[in-house]
Amino acid sequence: MSRDQDDAPIMQGMSKVASKPPEARSEAWNRCSFTASRRNQPCGRLDLRLLASRITSLVMDSKGDLPSVLDVHININGRSSVSEKVKGRKPRWSVRPSDMANRTYNPIRAIVDSMKMEPNPDKTTIPLSIGDPTLCGNLPTDPEIIKALKDALDSGKYNGYAPSIGYLSSREEIASYYHRPEAPLEAKDVILTSGCSQAIELCLAVLANPGQNILAPRPGFSPYRTLAESLGIEIKLYNLLPEKSWEVDLKQLESLIDEKTACLIVNNPSNPCGSVFSKSHLQDILAVAARQCVPILADEIYGDMVFSDTKFEPIATLSHNVPILSCGGLAKRWLVPGWRLGWILIHDRGDIFGNEIPNGLVKLSQRIMGPCTVVQGALKSILRRTPQEFYRNTLSVLKSSADLCYEALSAIPGLRPVRPSGAMYLMVEIEMEHFPEFENDVEFTEQLFVEQSVLCLPAICFEYPNFFRVVIAVPKVMILEACSRIQEFCEQHYHHAEGIQEECDK
């Protein structure tokens, strides 16, 4: 029997209801609560003939008025389709943020927003706090990069949606650019994302479940915590050692690993430290991951942004059996952080990820419609036509500023900068015993801004108290002026520690 034939009886019953005059309708309608058992019904379908017959008989037997709207509640297996709870509920507004929203916390925003301060009105503000290389205009992107974007826009080919993981042609370009004999890549190993931050988020989401934990560096990029905790993932912090140019405390790192550890984040070159790991140290980190069978999430957004006396080693080129998801993007090396194009490179020579992790990344990327298509269209020209001189000039400026800042701050009593080897940052230790009027690095940097209009981030933002971070991507003249003001500030507030002074007096 067809579906239309099967439903015909109930249609006939309803037609009889509609044809009855108002005076013939009775309260019998209020008894139209039917129980239709699924038992003995093929494929679980209701017996519509029985239902129509019951409706019709009630209509024919009715004597009084009925409601003008038919309100029939069908009970299946004795349970009403309208819950008693809903029937008795008194509607009221109750809109609350989700648990995910409540778990989301950005340490930098929380700390900086709580710093109640105004700059010295007599001094121009010098911003050494924001990791945006374009902020002061002294590090413009290359004209070839701008031309590539304009050409992609003018072509009219990139105005529509792309696949969520990016155009195949764009992924082929990334695979070709980062392919190494020791770490081969194909287009299928590349996922394009909306900036490197989304790449990190997708990697965390595919590797870890709520209740598991990840290992992240301290000091480290604060969004690691923000992204993990919003997903219900615990974050454990392993220590970087300033006295060893921010190398990993390997013993302490390994002690943190347990059965719930889902991945190890390795950020190289480092934000906020500006450090670059040697080949041998990366091999030591890989040895820990291999022993403990923990995959690595490699944040390499500053890859190749290292100074002339240092070499950057992509960690995947050194791995034989540890699977690695490497995250990068255009933001820093090409000096276009606002263009929001990042990527994930899947390195899995041991086939430990199998198809499940790549497929999981594809599924997660489908939550949004993918990164900017116009920038994807420009990618081929950006990677192939950007002159090497552009990269060299950028690194020359950053190294010059780093050396200048390090030498100037090293001469200030009470401060101990750690020399950087790459990226755009320098970390400075505050010898708090010489500044007793300040409780911590937050108060120190807050008062520095109030008195000298120099804005640095307290390193508690990176889980590392009593340090502050300096961004070295500003013009040299600003670096010099900032260091001069920091020196003036420290000289005004510096006190000899009692123990040190007594020792000197002997």
N, C-alpha and C positions, 0 to 999 in steps of 0.2 A: 504494500500500500504506500502511496506517495505521501510526502509530508503534508501537502494540501488536503488530501483525502483524510489523513489522520486527524487533522485539526478542524475539519468541517463541523463535527458535532458541537464543539464549543462555540463556533461562530454562529451556529443556528440558535443555540441557547441565548447568546448575547443579543441576537437580533430580536428575540421574543421579549427580552428585558427592555430593550429600547422602544419597542412598539406599544408597551403598556402605558395607558394614560396615568397621570400623576395620582388620581384618586384610587387607582387600583394597586398602588404600591404600598406595602405594609412593612411593619417592623420586622417581618421575617428576614429582611435583608441583613438585619443585625445578627442573624443566626448563620450567615453564610461564611462560616469558618470551617473549611473542609480539611479532612485528613486523607491524604492520598498516600497509600502505602506503595513503596517501590517493590515490595515482594511480589514475585511471580510476574513482574513486568519485564519484557525483553529490553535489554540494554539500559535498564534503569529508567525508562520513559514512564511518565505518568499516564494513567488511563483517562485520556481526555473525554472519551464518550461518557464514562461514569461521572466525570466532573460536570459536563454539560447537562446531563440528565438531572443531576441534583439541583443545578441552578434553575433549570426549567421548572421542575416540580415546585420549588419554593416560590417562584414567580407566579405560577398558576394557582397556588394555594393562598396567595397573599390576599388580605382583605383591606388593609389600610395603606397609608402613605409610606413611601420609602425615601431614603436620601436620594437626591438627584444624581449623585456620583456613586458609582459602584465601587465598594471598597471590600474586596475579597482577600482574606489572608489565607494562604495555603499552608497547611501544616504538613511537613514531610517527616515521617516516622514520629509523629506526635510533637515535633518541635516547631514553634511558630517561626515564620520567616522574619518577623519583626521582634527583636529581642525585648524582653520586659524592661531591661535596663534603659534602652532607647526610649520606650514608651513613657517611662516615668522620669526621664531626664529633663531638668529645667535648663534650657539653653542659656549659656553665659560665655562671655569672651574669656579665653584662657590660652593665650599665645605665648609660648616660652621658647627660648633658643634651644637648639638641639644639644645633646651631650657632646657631639663633635665640636660645635662652636664653643661650648664652655671649656673644653679641654685645650683649645687653641690659645697659645700664649707666645708672644714674641718678646724675648728678654730685652732686646735693644729698645723697642718701643716702650715697654713697661718702665725701664730704668730712665731713659731720656725724658719721657713725658712726665716723670715724677720729679725731675730736676727743675725746681722753681728758680729760674735765674734770668737775668737780663744782662746783655753785654755792656761793657764800658762805653758810654755814648761818645767818648772822646777818642776812641780807637776803632778803626775799621775791623769788622769781624773777619777772621781768617779761618775758613772751614777745613779742618784736617780730620773730619769725622766720617765723611760719606765716601764709600768706595765706588764713585762714579768718575771715570777718567775724563769725562767730557765736561765736568762741572765748571772749570775755569777757562776753558777754551784753548789751553796751551797744547792739548793733545788731540788735534782734529783727526778724523778718519781720512783715509787716502781718497783723492779724487776718483780713482778707478772704482772704488767701492760705491761712491755716490752715483757714478755713471752707470754701474751695473744695476742699481735699483731703479734709476730713471728709465733705463732701456727696458727692464722687465715691466714696469708700469705702462710705458708707451706702447708696448707690444700688444696689450689687450688680452694676452693669453692667460693671465693669472688672476682674473677677477672672480672666479667661481670657487667652489669647494674643491679641496684636494682630499685624497685618502687620509684618514686620521693619523696614519704614521708618516705621512709626507709623500710627495711625488716620487715615483720610482727613479726618475732621472736625477733628482736631488739627492736621494739616498745613495745612488751609484757614485755621485761626485764625492760625497763624504767618505764612502768606503774606499774609493781610490786614493783620496788624500791621506787617509790615516792607515792605509794598508802597509804592513811591514812583513818581511819574510818570517819573522819570529811571532807575529800576531796578525795573520791574514784576515781580511774582511771582505765580505760581499754585501750587496745591497740588502739582502735578507737579514743581515746582522745589524742594521741601522734603524733606529726609531727616531724620527724628528719630533721635537717637542717645542712648547712655548717657553723658550728660555731654559737655562741650565737648572733653575730651581724646580721647574716641572719635571725635568728629567730625573732629578733626585727623588722627587715625590713618587713618581711612577716606580722607580726601583725599590723604594721602601715598601710601597704597596704590594708589589709582586713578590717580594722576598719574605715579608713578615706579616704575621697575623696579630690581632689584638691579644695582649698577654705575653707575647714574645718580647725579646729585647734585641737592641742593636748596640754596637760599640762605636763611639765617636770620640774624636780628639778633644783634649782640654789643654790649652785654649783651642776653640774651634768655632766654625761658622754657626751662628746661633739658630738659623732656620733648621738645622738638623733636629734640634729639640722641638721646635715649633711643628714641623711636619710629622715627626714620629708620634708625639703625644696626641696630636689631633686625630691620629689613626688608632689610638689606644695601644701604642707600642712603647715599651719602657726603653729609656736611653741610659746606657752605662758609659761613663767617661774614662778613657785611658789618658794617662799623663804624657805630655810632651815636656822635655827637659831643657830649660833655657841655657843651662851651663854646657849643654851639648848641641847648641844651635838648633834646639827644638826637635831633637830626635825622640823617637818613641821609647818610653820605659817598657821594654819588651816583657819583662817579668811581670810587671803589674798588669799589662795588657792581657797576658795569657791567664792570669788569675781571675779575670772577670768573666771568662767564657764558661757557660754552662749549657745544659741541654736545651734551654730556651733561646739561645743566641742564634739569631737569624742571619746577621751579616756584620761585617767589619767595614766601617767607612775610613778610607785613607784619602786625605786631602793633601795633594802635592802638585805644585807649590801651594803653600799654605796661606789662607786667610784665617786669622789675622797676623800670622807671624812673619810672612815673607821668607820662610825657610824653604829649602829644596833638599829632598832626601837624596843621598848618594845611592849608587847602584847596589852596593853591598848592604846598605841599611834596608833598602826595599826587599832584597833577597831574604834578610832576616825576618821582615814582616811576613813575607810569603811563607816562610818556613813555619811560623806560628799558625797561620791560616790553614796550611796543609795538614799539620799535626792534628788540629782541632776540627778539620772538615768544615770550615766556615767560609762562605763566599765573600768576595770583596766588592764593595761599591766604591769605585775610584772617582773622586771629585777632582777632575783635571781641567777645570775651567781656565786656570792660569798656565796650562801646559805650554811649553816653549817660551813663556815669558820669564826667562831666567837671564841673569847677567853674564857677561862675557867670560867670566872665570868659572862658570858653573855649567853643567850639562843636565838637561831634563831627560829622565828615562821613563817612558810610559810603562806603568807597572805590568801591563799585559804582555809586553815583550819579554819579560823575565819569568813569566809563569808557565809552568809545564802542566800542572794539574789542578790549580786553583781557578775556578770559574770567576770571571770578572765582568761587572757591568761598569763601563767607563762613561762618565758624564762630561760633556763639554758644551761649547757654544760660541757664537760670534761675539758676545758681549765685550770681553776684555781684550783679547788679542787684536781684534779688528776695530775696537773702540766704538762700538755701536750697541750699548746695553739696552737702549730703548727699542731695538728692532725685534727683540724677543724670539730668537731662533736658537734652540739648543738641540742636543742629540744624545742618544744612548748608543754605545758601541758594545755589542754582545760578544765577549770572548769566552769560548767554551771548547777548547781543543780536546778536553777529556770527555765531552758529551755528558757532563754532569747535570747541566740544565735540561738537556734533552729538548723536546719540543714544548714542554709545559711552560717554562719561563718565557721564551719568546712569544708563545701564544698568549700567555697572561699579559704581557706588555701590550700586545696588540689590542686585547680586550679593554684594558684600562685606558689606552689612548682613545678609545671610541667614546669615552664619556664626554669629550668635547670634539669639535670638528677639526682639530689639528692646528699647527702654527701658521703664521701669516704666509699666504700663498705668494704674494709679490716678492717677499724676501727669499722664499724658496726658489722663485724664478730667477733671482739674481745670483744665487749661490754658485753656479758654475763659473761665472765671470769673476766673482769675488775670490774664489779659491785659485783660479788659474791666472788672473791678471794682476792681482795685487803685487806690486813690486817688492822685492826683498829689502830694498832700501827703506821702505816704510816700516817694516818690522825692526830693522836695525836702529833707525832713528828713535822709535818709541822706546826701545830698551835702553838706548844711550841716555835719553832724557831721564828715565826712571832710575838708572844706576847713578847718574850724576846727582840727582836729588837725594837718593838714599845715602850716598857717601857724605854729602854735605850735611844732611840731618844727623847722621850717626856721629860724625866728628864733632859737630856743635853740641849735641846733647851729652856726649861723653865727657865734655869739659865742665859740665854743671854738677856741682856737689849735690848729692842726694838722688841723682838719677843714674840708671844703668841701662842704656839701650843695648839691644841684641842686634848685631849686624845682620841685615837681610841679604838673601841671595837671589831673590826674584819677586814676582808679583808686584804689588803696589803699596806694601805696608811695612811698618817697623813697630816693634813692641818695645816699651820702655818700662823698666822696673822703677817703682817709687820706693825708696828706702824710708818707710813710714816712720821709723824711729827718729828720723831727722825732721819730721814735720808733725809734731805731737798735737798741733791744734786741729788736724784733720783725722777723722775716725777711719777713713778708708779712701779708696781711689775715686769713689763717686764724689765725695766732698772735695777732694783735691782738684779734680777736673772741673767741678762746678765753680769753685772759687777762682780757678784759672780763667774761666770764661768771664766771670763777673768783673775781674780786675783787668784782664789783659785782652779780652775779646778773642781768645784763641780757643777753638772748640775741638777737643779730642774726645774719643770715646773711652770711658772707663772700662778696663778689661774685665770687670765683673760681667759685662755684657757677653763675654766669651767664656764665662765660668772660671775666670782666672783673676782673682782679686789682687789689688796693689800693683797693678800695671796699668798703662794706658796705651792705646793704639794710635799711631800717626799714619795718615794717608799721605804718600809721597808723590801723588800724581798732580800736584799743584805747581805753579811756576816757581823757579828758583828764588826769585825776589820775595815771594811769600814764605818759602821755607826759611830763608834767612831772617826775615822779620819775625816769624813765629818763634824761631829758636831764641832770638834776642829777647823777646817778651817772656818766654818760658824761663830763661835765665834770670831775668829781673824778678819774676815772681818767686822763683826758688830762693834767690838771695834774700828776699824780704821775709820769707817764712822758714828758712833753714835754721835748725838748732843742732848743736853738737849733742849727740847722745851722751848721757851721763857716764856710762861705762867707758866709752871711747875717750871722753875728755879727761877722765881720771887717769886713764892709761897714758895719755899724752903728757900729763902734768908730772909724771914720775921721773 
